[in-house]
Amino acid sequence: MEIAAAVIGIGLPGGAAVEVEDRAYEGSLDRRKASLIQSRRFLAQFTA
């Protein structure tokens, strides 16, 4: 979290990439989509 806060704090332009590498989300497209939704919720706390 400290890295994300620092990057946003200095106003670095650009996007973020989310890679699904957790085995808990393997096996189906729905599981991978769930991981991206979870990632989005986590990253939302750092965006306006």
Secondary structure in CASP SS format (residue, H / E / C, confidence):
PFRMAT SS
TARGET T0000
AUTHOR 0000-0000-0000
METHOD secondary structure of the structure
MODEL  1
M C 1.00
E H 1.00
I H 1.00
A H 1.00
A H 1.00
A H 1.00
V H 1.00
I H 1.00
G H 1.00
I C 1.00
G C 1.00
L C 1.00
P C 1.00
G C 1.00
G C 1.00
A C 1.00
A C 1.00
V C 1.00
E C 1.00
V C 1.00
E C 1.00
D C 1.00
R H 1.00
A H 1.00
Y H 1.00
E C 1.00
G C 1.00
S C 1.00
L H 1.00
D H 1.00
R H 1.00
R H 1.00
K H 1.00
A H 1.00
S H 1.00
L H 1.00
I H 1.00
Q H 1.00
S H 1.00
R H 1.00
R H 1.00
F H 1.00
L H 1.00
A H 1.00
Q C 1.00
F C 1.00
T C 1.00
A C 1.00
END
